[in-house]
Amino acid sequence: MSIAIAGASGTHRIGAGLACGMGAGALWGLVFLAPELVRGFTPLQLAIGRYLAFGAIASVLIAPRWRTLAGRLARRDWVVLGWLALAGNTLYYIFLSAAVQAGGIAMTSLVIGFLPVAVTLIGSRDHGAVPLARLAPSLLLCAAGAACIGWQAIGAPASDDGGAGRVGLLCAVGALVSWTAYAVGNSRCLARLDHVSAHDWNLLTGVVTGAQALALIPLALLLEPIGHDTATWLRFAGVSVGVALLASIAGNALWNRMSRLLPLTMIGQMILFETLFALLYGFAWEGRLPTPLEVAAFALVVASVLSCIAAHRRHPPAALAS
């Protein structure tokens, strides 16, 4: 499916897509508060709790249309759903949580901050995409913003041994690769499956992710001790359900809607809103104002997104993006 991105119709699509991207980022940023609210749980336990809740909610919401939707999907589509659920949900969240615990939030943000660069570089190869030369200013601003976010990690290394820092870096790179693969694959899947709504595709992804979370329970019981009282488990359940509803149901639905409104080269830039909102929530949680470097990062990231939008608006009307 091709989407025109120029003219009055294209401008409306970009505006609607931008609003959906901002909404998704605002909801996804809440995910970074979950580990703070339930500190006694490991990354694997957090992923299982979040995606069990996501799978259960998605199953209830999709039940009335299950037979109809299942009949529209080929075996290949179910295989794609499986790896998208693994890459964009289960594996990404485990990698991200482990990276934060081992290497710190700043270092993880630096690596994850290059998601827009990776996705945009891949999207620039699509037929009719905005030329990479037009996107260069946006990519440079994005890289500069990501560098500002992680500069403190470079200037003031963590006090732990170098091994933990290297593990954190490897996990952050794993999260970067995992979510890049998801963003590209999900966007192209939605373009191909125009007979399935973005909302239903998100719910189907949730059902598959929930099944993966169920399969991980025996591994969690084997590897990680369970020594929490009832009140702690209830708090964990509440956080898991809240994250599932706000981030996985509402946030993913907005993201999928955006993926059908914007070209892949622009979708990468929208990921930056998650970083922006996560930092804002972090400042509120810690009760402090941003540092000069953090203010600079905000400015650079916003400038990157605006520069990307301008590049797409200047693209010739005849051009089409996948």
C-alpha positions as CSV (number, residue, x, y, z in Angstrom):
1,M,0.0,0.0,0.0
2,S,1.4,3.4,-1.0
3,I,0.7,6.6,0.9
4,A,1.0,10.1,-0.7
5,I,2.8,12.5,1.6
6,A,2.5,15.7,-0.2
7,G,-0.3,18.2,-0.9
8,A,-3.3,19.0,1.4
9,S,-4.1,15.4,2.0
10,G,-0.5,14.5,2.8
11,T,-0.3,17.4,5.2
12,H,-3.4,16.2,7.0
13,R,-1.9,12.7,7.2
14,I,1.3,14.0,8.6
15,G,-0.5,16.0,11.3
16,A,-2.7,13.1,12.3
17,G,0.3,10.8,12.3
18,L,2.3,13.2,14.4
19,A,-0.5,13.4,17.0
20,C,-0.7,9.6,17.2
21,G,3.1,9.4,17.5
22,M,3.1,11.9,20.4
23,G,0.3,10.0,22.1
24,A,2.1,6.7,21.8
25,G,5.3,8.2,23.2
26,A,3.4,9.8,26.1
27,L,1.9,6.4,27.1
28,W,5.1,4.4,26.4
29,G,7.1,6.7,28.6
30,L,5.1,5.4,31.6
31,V,6.8,2.1,31.1
32,F,10.0,3.5,32.6
33,L,8.3,4.2,35.9
34,A,7.2,0.6,36.4
35,P,10.7,-0.6,37.6
36,E,10.7,2.2,40.1
37,L,7.3,1.3,41.4
38,V,8.1,-2.4,41.9
39,R,11.8,-2.4,42.5
40,G,11.9,-5.9,44.0
41,F,11.1,-7.6,40.7
42,T,13.5,-8.6,38.0
43,P,13.4,-7.7,34.3
44,L,12.0,-11.1,33.4
45,Q,9.3,-10.9,36.0
46,L,8.4,-7.4,34.9
47,A,8.1,-8.6,31.3
48,I,6.0,-11.6,32.2
49,G,3.6,-9.6,34.4
50,R,3.2,-6.8,31.8
51,Y,2.5,-9.2,28.9
52,L,0.4,-11.6,30.8
53,A,-1.9,-8.7,31.5
54,F,-1.6,-7.5,27.9
55,G,-2.5,-10.9,26.6
56,A,-5.5,-11.4,28.9
57,I,-6.9,-7.9,28.1
58,A,-6.3,-8.4,24.3
59,S,-8.0,-11.8,24.4
60,V,-11.1,-10.4,26.0
61,L,-11.3,-7.5,23.6
62,I,-10.8,-9.5,20.5
63,A,-12.9,-12.5,21.4
64,P,-16.1,-11.3,19.6
65,R,-14.2,-11.0,16.3
66,W,-11.7,-13.9,16.7
67,R,-13.1,-16.3,14.1
68,T,-13.5,-13.6,11.5
69,L,-9.9,-12.3,12.1
70,A,-8.4,-15.7,12.3
71,G,-9.9,-16.6,8.9
72,R,-8.3,-13.5,7.3
73,L,-4.8,-14.5,8.3
74,A,-2.5,-16.9,6.5
75,R,0.0,-19.2,8.3
76,R,2.7,-16.7,7.2
77,D,0.9,-13.9,9.1
78,W,0.9,-15.9,12.3
79,V,4.6,-16.6,12.0
80,V,5.2,-12.8,11.5
81,L,3.0,-12.1,14.5
82,G,5.1,-14.4,16.6
83,W,8.4,-12.8,15.8
84,L,7.0,-9.2,16.0
85,A,5.6,-10.0,19.5
86,L,9.0,-11.4,20.5
87,A,11.1,-8.6,19.0
88,G,8.9,-5.6,19.9
89,N,7.6,-6.7,23.2
90,T,9.1,-9.6,25.2
91,L,12.7,-9.5,24.1
92,Y,12.9,-5.7,23.9
93,Y,11.5,-5.1,27.4
94,I,13.8,-7.7,29.0
95,F,16.8,-6.3,27.2
96,L,15.8,-2.7,28.1
97,S,15.2,-3.5,31.8
98,A,18.5,-5.4,32.1
99,A,20.4,-2.6,30.4
100,V,19.1,0.0,32.9
101,Q,19.9,-2.2,35.9
102,A,23.4,-3.1,34.7
103,G,24.5,0.1,32.9
104,G,22.3,2.8,34.0
105,I,19.5,4.9,32.5
106,A,21.8,7.4,30.8
107,M,23.9,4.8,28.9
108,T,20.7,2.9,27.9
109,S,19.1,6.1,26.7
110,L,22.2,6.9,24.6
111,V,22.0,3.6,22.8
112,I,18.2,3.4,22.4
113,G,18.2,7.1,21.3
114,F,19.7,5.8,18.0
115,L,16.5,3.9,17.2
116,P,15.2,6.7,14.9
117,V,18.6,6.8,13.0
118,A,18.5,3.0,12.5
119,V,14.8,2.9,11.3
120,T,15.2,6.0,9.1
121,L,18.3,4.6,7.4
122,I,16.4,1.4,6.6
123,G,13.3,3.2,5.5
124,S,15.3,5.5,3.2
125,R,15.9,2.4,0.9
126,D,12.1,2.1,0.3
127,H,10.9,2.9,-3.2
128,G,9.9,6.6,-3.4
129,A,11.2,7.4,0.1
130,V,12.5,10.8,0.9
131,P,16.2,10.9,-0.2
132,L,18.7,10.3,2.6
133,A,20.5,13.6,1.8
134,R,17.3,15.5,2.8
135,L,17.1,13.6,6.1
136,A,20.8,14.2,7.0
137,P,20.1,17.4,9.1
138,S,17.4,15.5,11.1
139,L,19.6,12.5,11.6
140,L,22.5,14.6,12.8
141,L,20.2,16.5,15.3
142,C,18.9,13.1,16.5
143,A,22.4,11.8,17.1
144,A,23.4,15.0,18.9
145,G,20.4,14.7,21.1
146,A,21.1,11.1,21.9
147,A,24.7,12.0,22.8
148,C,23.5,14.7,25.2
149,I,21.2,12.3,26.9
150,G,24.0,9.8,27.5
151,W,26.9,12.2,28.0
152,Q,26.9,11.8,31.8
153,A,27.4,8.1,31.5
154,I,30.5,8.7,29.4
155,G,31.9,11.5,31.5
156,A,31.1,9.8,34.9
157,P,31.3,6.0,34.5
158,A,29.4,3.9,37.0
159,S,31.3,2.7,40.1
160,D,30.7,-0.9,39.5
161,D,33.2,-3.2,37.7
162,G,33.7,-2.9,34.0
163,G,32.0,-6.3,33.4
164,A,28.6,-5.1,34.5
165,G,28.9,-2.0,32.3
166,R,29.8,-4.1,29.3
167,V,26.8,-6.4,30.0
168,G,24.5,-3.3,30.2
169,L,25.9,-2.0,26.9
170,L,25.4,-5.4,25.1
171,C,21.8,-5.5,26.5
172,A,21.1,-2.0,25.3
173,V,22.4,-2.8,21.8
174,G,20.2,-5.9,21.9
175,A,17.2,-3.7,22.7
176,L,18.2,-1.4,19.8
177,V,18.4,-4.2,17.3
178,S,15.2,-5.8,18.6
179,W,13.0,-2.8,18.4
180,T,14.5,-1.6,15.1
181,A,13.5,-5.0,13.6
182,Y,10.0,-4.6,15.1
183,A,9.4,-1.1,13.9
184,V,10.4,-1.9,10.4
185,G,8.6,-5.3,10.2
186,N,5.4,-4.0,11.9
187,S,5.2,-1.0,9.6
188,R,5.6,-3.1,6.4
189,C,3.1,-5.7,7.8
190,L,0.4,-3.1,8.4
191,A,0.9,-1.8,4.8
192,R,0.5,-5.3,3.4
193,L,-2.4,-6.4,5.6
194,D,-4.8,-3.6,4.7
195,H,-7.8,-5.9,5.4
196,V,-6.9,-6.0,9.2
197,S,-7.4,-2.8,11.2
198,A,-4.4,-1.4,13.2
199,H,-6.3,-1.9,16.4
200,D,-7.1,-5.6,15.7
201,W,-3.4,-6.2,14.7
202,N,-2.3,-4.8,18.0
203,L,-4.8,-7.1,19.9
204,L,-3.6,-10.1,17.9
205,T,0.0,-9.1,18.8
206,G,-1.1,-9.0,22.4
207,V,-2.6,-12.5,22.3
208,V,0.6,-13.9,20.9
209,T,2.8,-11.9,23.4
210,G,0.6,-13.2,26.2
211,A,1.2,-16.8,25.1
212,Q,5.0,-16.1,25.1
213,A,4.7,-14.7,28.6
214,L,3.0,-17.9,29.7
215,A,5.8,-20.0,28.2
216,L,8.3,-17.9,30.2
217,I,6.8,-18.6,33.6
218,P,8.5,-22.0,34.2
219,L,11.9,-20.3,33.3
220,A,11.2,-17.5,35.7
221,L,10.3,-19.9,38.5
222,L,13.5,-21.9,37.8
223,L,15.9,-19.0,37.6
224,E,14.5,-16.4,40.0
225,P,13.4,-16.7,43.6
226,I,9.9,-15.6,44.7
227,G,10.0,-14.1,48.2
228,H,7.4,-11.3,48.1
229,D,4.4,-10.9,50.5
230,T,0.8,-10.6,49.3
231,A,0.8,-6.7,49.4
232,T,3.9,-6.6,47.2
233,W,2.3,-9.0,44.7
234,L,-0.9,-7.0,44.6
235,R,1.2,-3.9,43.8
236,F,3.0,-5.7,41.1
237,A,-0.3,-6.9,39.6
238,G,-1.7,-3.4,39.6
239,V,1.4,-1.9,37.9
240,S,1.4,-4.7,35.3
241,V,-2.3,-4.2,34.5
242,G,-1.8,-0.4,34.3
243,V,1.2,-0.7,32.0
244,A,-0.7,-3.2,29.8
245,L,-3.7,-1.0,29.5
246,L,-2.0,2.3,28.9
247,A,1.2,1.3,27.1
248,S,0.5,-2.0,25.4
249,I,-3.2,-1.5,24.5
250,A,-3.7,2.3,24.0
251,G,0.0,3.2,23.2
252,N,0.4,0.3,20.6
253,A,-2.9,1.2,19.0
254,L,-1.8,4.8,18.5
255,W,1.5,3.6,17.1
256,N,-0.1,1.2,14.6
257,R,-2.4,4.0,13.5
258,M,0.6,6.3,13.0
259,S,2.4,3.5,11.1
260,R,-0.4,3.7,8.4
261,L,-0.3,7.5,8.2
262,L,3.4,8.1,7.9
263,P,6.2,6.8,5.7
264,L,8.9,4.5,7.3
265,T,11.5,7.3,7.2
266,M,9.3,9.4,9.4
267,I,8.2,6.7,11.7
268,G,11.7,6.4,13.1
269,Q,11.6,10.0,14.3
270,M,8.4,9.4,16.2
271,I,10.2,7.0,18.5
272,L,11.9,10.0,20.0
273,F,8.7,11.0,21.8
274,E,9.0,8.0,24.1
275,T,12.5,9.3,25.2
276,L,11.2,12.8,25.7
277,F,8.2,11.7,27.8
278,A,10.2,9.2,29.8
279,L,12.6,11.9,30.8
280,L,9.7,14.2,31.8
281,Y,8.2,11.5,33.9
282,G,11.6,10.9,35.4
283,F,12.0,14.5,36.4
284,A,8.6,14.5,38.0
285,W,9.3,11.3,39.9
286,E,12.7,12.6,41.2
287,G,11.2,16.1,41.9
288,R,13.9,18.0,40.1
289,L,14.5,20.2,37.1
290,P,16.4,19.0,34.0
291,T,20.2,19.7,33.8
292,P,21.6,21.9,30.9
293,L,22.6,18.8,29.0
294,E,19.0,17.4,29.3
295,V,17.6,20.7,28.1
296,A,19.9,20.6,25.2
297,A,18.8,17.0,24.4
298,F,15.1,18.1,24.5
299,A,15.8,21.0,22.1
300,L,17.9,18.8,19.7
301,V,15.3,16.0,19.6
302,V,12.4,18.3,19.0
303,A,14.5,20.0,16.2
304,S,15.2,16.6,14.7
305,V,11.5,15.7,14.5
306,L,10.6,19.2,13.0
307,S,13.4,18.9,10.5
308,C,12.2,15.5,9.4
309,I,8.6,16.8,9.0
310,A,9.9,19.7,6.9
311,A,11.9,17.3,4.7
312,H,8.8,15.3,4.0
313,R,6.7,18.3,3.2
314,R,9.3,19.5,0.7
315,H,9.3,16.1,-1.0
316,P,7.8,16.3,-4.6
317,P,4.1,15.5,-4.8
318,A,4.7,12.6,-7.2
319,A,6.8,10.8,-4.7
320,L,5.2,8.0,-2.7
321,A,6.5,6.3,0.4
322,S,5.9,2.7,1.4
